[in-house]
Every structure is written in C-alpha cells, then in structure tokens.
Amino acid sequence: MDSNIVSYGLQYTCYLLEAVLVIYLFWTRQWKRQGSVASYLTLLLTAEVTRAYVLREYGFASRRYYYVYWSTDFLLVIGAFLLVGLFFRRACLREEKMWRLIRLLIVFVFVVVACISGLTLAHNRKGFFTYFIFDFNQNLYFTCLVLNTLLYLLLQHIESADEQLGLLVCGVGIQFAGPPATMALLHLTADEGFAKSLAYFTMPLCTLGMLLVWAYALARVESRAIKLAQNEGLGLATVAVHMNTG
C-alpha cells in the first residue's frame, strides 16, 4: 500500500510539473524560442495522462492499456530523438559545417537502429508490439543517451556560453538513463517481480529529476540572462550618453 502511495505521488508530481512548465513557457512567451522543450513536455504530459486514463478505465492487464502504453512509448522515444537533434542544432548555430556532419550522423544512426530492430520483426512477423516496438524503443532510448552524452562533451569542447542549453542537456541525460537501465534489468534479472517494481519507481524518478533541472534552467537561468542583457544595455546606453555629452 505504501509503495502504491509513493508511486502515485511521483506520477502526479511529474504531471503537475510538466503542466506548470508548459504554462510557464506560454506565460513568459518562451514558446517559440524553447519550442523543442515545450513540444516534448506537451508530448510527455499527453502520453502520461492518456496512459493514466486508459489504466483507470480498463485496468493494467487489459489489451487496450498494453497497446496504448507501447504506442505512446514509441511516440515518446521518437520525440526524445528529435529533441536531442534539435539540441545539437542549437549548439551548432554558429558552426554550420559541423551541423551538416552531425545531421548526417543523426539520420544514419536512426536508420541503423530501425534496421537492427527490424531484424527482430522479420523473425517474429506477428509480434509487432511484442518484439519490434520493445526492441526499437530500447535501442533508440540507448542511442539517445549516447547522443546526449556526446552533445554534452561537444558543449564542453566548443566552450558554449549557452548555460541554459547545458542544463537542459543534463536534465535529458537524467531522464534518458531510466528506460535503458530498467529495460536492461528486465532482460537480465530472473526475478521479474523485483525488476518490475524497481522499474515502476526508477522511470518516474528520472523524469522528476529532469523536470526539476529544466525548471531551474527555464526560470532561474532565463531570468539571470535577461537581467544580464538589461545591465549590458544600460551600460551601453550610459556610454553613449557620455560620448554625446562629451
């Protein structure tokens, strides 16, 4: 009973944070500039609310919940992959040659993951959700984690001044670490009950960690950047006044 209370508490805390961040981005008019973050948060919130509704209406063991869960998981992993790609684009705004190479690499990696996962479907043609979706999601989540790590190293290499992007990337790393770890655990452990219980807590905890980091990046770092820009503008205006009076 206590574990269920903790689990529900984590889930609803994530729902609340996701909704608050989406509203905050609209309210502060950051939607266009933070479009990738806002879109992923909206997708995440929509998927989780849909799962919760179907779970309540039809139960955990129902086929409808099974299909809804894996369908939304497929959409989420695609959204996560696109999010990392857009973060790469943001990091390479001033490096067009580098971005062209990275873009080709991202497309190539996606095709390779799809082909490798498709081999599973070729041997199990009747098990699209059971085999292909599970393998594809696991492989692409792991790929996202690797790409996100490379992105973090790239930001250190080019000495990016975009502090906000660095925090967003760190938050994504926390969230992406959950699914590959839990899926690998489900594959390797002999105690399925223990693995499922651990996965039940690990994934929402990782999502909560990402949301907290993102909330700091979108609110605190953004306001600090605005104040810095205002101070710089005030300083330039003061210099201009002195030059004119001189």
C-alpha positions in Angstrom: 0.0 0.0 0.0 2.8 2.4 0.9 4.7 1.7 -2.3 1.5 2.5 -4.3 1.1 5.8 -2.5 4.7 6.7 -3.3 4.3 5.7 -6.9 1.1 7.7 -7.3 2.8 10.6 -5.6 5.7 10.5 -8.0 3.4 10.3 -11.0 1.1 13.1 -10.1 4.1 15.3 -9.1 5.5 14.8 -12.6 2.1 15.6 -14.2 1.9 18.8 -12.2 5.5 19.9 -13.0 5.0 19.2 -16.7 1.8 21.2 -16.8 3.3 24.1 -14.9 6.4 24.2 -17.2 4.2 24.2 -20.3 2.0 27.0 -18.9 5.1 28.9 -17.8 6.6 28.8 -21.3 3.4 30.2 -22.7 3.0 32.8 -20.0 6.6 34.1 -20.4 6.4 33.9 -24.2 9.3 31.5 -24.4 7.2 29.1 -26.6 8.9 30.0 -29.9 12.4 30.1 -28.5 12.0 27.0 -26.4 9.8 25.2 -29.0 11.7 21.9 -28.7 11.4 21.8 -24.9 7.7 22.9 -24.9 6.8 20.3 -27.6 8.5 17.5 -25.7 6.9 18.5 -22.4 3.5 18.6 -24.1 4.0 15.2 -25.7 5.2 13.8 -22.3 2.2 15.2 -20.5 -0.3 14.0 -23.1 1.1 10.5 -23.2 1.1 10.1 -19.4 -2.4 11.5 -19.0 -3.6 9.2 -21.7 -2.0 6.2 -20.1 -3.5 7.1 -16.7 -7.0 7.4 -18.2 -6.8 4.1 -20.0 -5.3 2.4 -17.0 -8.2 3.6 -14.8 -10.9 2.7 -17.3 -9.6 -0.7 -18.5 -7.0 -1.9 -16.0 -3.4 -2.8 -16.1 -3.9 -6.3 -17.7 -6.2 -5.1 -20.5 -5.1 -5.2 -24.1 -6.1 -1.6 -24.6 -3.7 -0.4 -22.0 -1.0 -2.6 -23.5 -1.4 -1.1 -26.9 -1.8 2.5 -25.6 1.3 2.1 -23.4 3.6 0.9 -26.1 2.2 3.2 -28.8 2.8 6.2 -26.6 6.2 4.9 -25.6 7.0 4.7 -29.3 5.9 8.3 -29.8 7.9 9.4 -26.8 11.2 7.9 -27.9 10.8 9.4 -31.4 10.1 12.8 -29.7 13.2 12.3 -27.5 15.4 11.6 -30.5 14.1 14.7 -32.2 14.7 16.7 -29.1 18.4 15.7 -28.9 18.7 16.5 -32.6 17.3 20.0 -32.1 19.6 20.5 -29.1 22.5 19.6 -31.4 21.2 22.2 -33.9 21.0 24.8 -31.1 24.6 24.0 -30.0 25.9 24.4 -33.6 24.1 27.7 -34.5 27.5 29.2 -35.4 29.0 26.0 -36.7 27.2 25.2 -40.0 29.8 22.8 -41.3 29.8 20.9 -38.0 26.0 20.8 -38.0 25.8 19.4 -41.5 28.1 16.5 -40.5 26.2 15.9 -37.2 22.8 16.0 -39.1 24.0 13.2 -41.4 25.3 11.2 -38.4 21.9 11.5 -36.6 20.0 10.4 -39.7 22.4 7.5 -40.3 22.2 6.4 -36.6 18.3 6.4 -36.8 18.3 4.3 -39.9 20.8 1.8 -38.4 18.6 1.5 -35.2 15.5 1.0 -37.3 17.1 -1.7 -39.4 18.6 -3.6 -36.5 15.2 -3.5 -34.7 13.5 -4.6 -38.0 15.5 -7.8 -38.0 13.6 -8.8 -34.9 10.3 -8.2 -36.6 11.5 -10.3 -39.6 11.8 -13.3 -37.3 8.5 -12.6 -35.5 6.1 -11.1 -38.0 3.1 -11.4 -35.8 4.7 -9.7 -32.8 5.0 -6.1 -33.9 4.3 -4.7 -30.4 5.8 -7.5 -28.5 9.1 -7.6 -30.3 9.8 -4.7 -32.7 8.4 -1.8 -30.6 10.1 -3.1 -27.4 13.5 -3.6 -29.1 13.2 -0.4 -31.2 12.3 1.7 -28.1 15.1 0.2 -26.1 17.7 0.7 -28.8 16.6 4.2 -29.6 16.5 5.2 -25.9 20.1 3.9 -25.5 21.1 5.8 -28.7 19.5 9.0 -27.3 21.5 8.6 -24.1 24.8 8.2 -26.1 24.0 11.1 -28.4 23.1 13.3 -25.4 26.4 12.4 -23.8 28.2 13.3 -27.0 26.3 16.6 -27.1 27.4 17.4 -23.5 31.0 16.7 -24.5 30.6 18.9 -27.6 29.3 21.8 -25.4 32.4 21.5 -23.3 34.7 21.3 -26.3 33.3 24.4 -28.1 33.0 26.2 -24.7 29.4 27.1 -25.3 28.2 30.2 -23.5 24.6 28.8 -23.5 24.3 27.9 -19.9 20.7 27.1 -20.3 21.3 24.5 -23.0 23.9 22.8 -20.8 21.4 22.4 -18.1 18.7 21.2 -20.5 21.1 18.6 -21.8 21.9 17.4 -18.3 18.3 17.1 -17.5 17.7 15.0 -20.6 20.6 12.8 -19.5 18.9 12.1 -16.2 15.6 11.2 -17.9 17.1 9.0 -20.7 19.2 7.0 -18.2 16.0 5.5 -16.7 14.4 3.5 -19.6 17.6 1.7 -20.9 18.5 0.8 -17.3 15.1 -0.6 -16.5 14.7 -2.4 -19.8 18.2 -4.0 -19.4 17.2 -5.0 -15.9 14.0 -6.7 -17.2 16.1 -8.6 -19.7 18.8 -9.8 -17.3 17.1 -10.4 -13.9 15.5 -13.7 -13.1 13.2 -12.0 -10.5 10.6 -10.4 -12.8 8.6 -9.1 -9.8 11.6 -7.3 -8.3 12.6 -5.8 -11.7 9.1 -4.6 -12.5 8.8 -3.0 -9.0 12.2 -1.3 -9.5 11.2 -0.1 -13.0 8.0 1.3 -11.5 9.9 3.8 -9.4 13.1 4.4 -11.5 11.4 5.9 -14.5 9.2 8.4 -12.8 12.2 9.4 -10.5 14.4 10.0 -13.6 11.6 12.1 -15.2 11.2 14.1 -12.0 14.9 14.8 -11.9 14.8 16.0 -15.5 11.8 18.3 -14.8 13.5 19.8 -11.7 16.6 20.6 -13.7 14.6 22.0 -16.6 12.5 24.1 -14.2 15.7 25.7 -12.8 17.1 26.2 -16.4 13.9 27.8 -17.7 13.2 30.0 -14.7 16.3 30.9 -12.8 18.9 30.9 -15.7 16.5 32.6 -18.0 15.8 35.5 -15.6 19.5 35.8 -14.9 20.2 36.1 -18.6 17.5 38.7 -19.0 19.0 40.8 -16.1 22.5 40.5 -17.6 21.2 41.7 -21.0 19.4 44.6 -19.4 22.5 45.6 -17.5 24.6 45.4 -20.6 22.1 47.5 -22.5 22.1 50.0 -19.6 25.8 50.2 -19.7 25.9 50.8 -23.4 23.3 53.5 -23.1 25.4 55.2 -20.4 28.5 55.1 -22.5 26.5 56.6 -25.5 25.2 59.4 -23.3 28.7 60.2 -22.0 30.0 60.3 -25.6 27.3 62.6 -26.7 27.7 65.0 -23.8 31.5 64.9 -24.2 
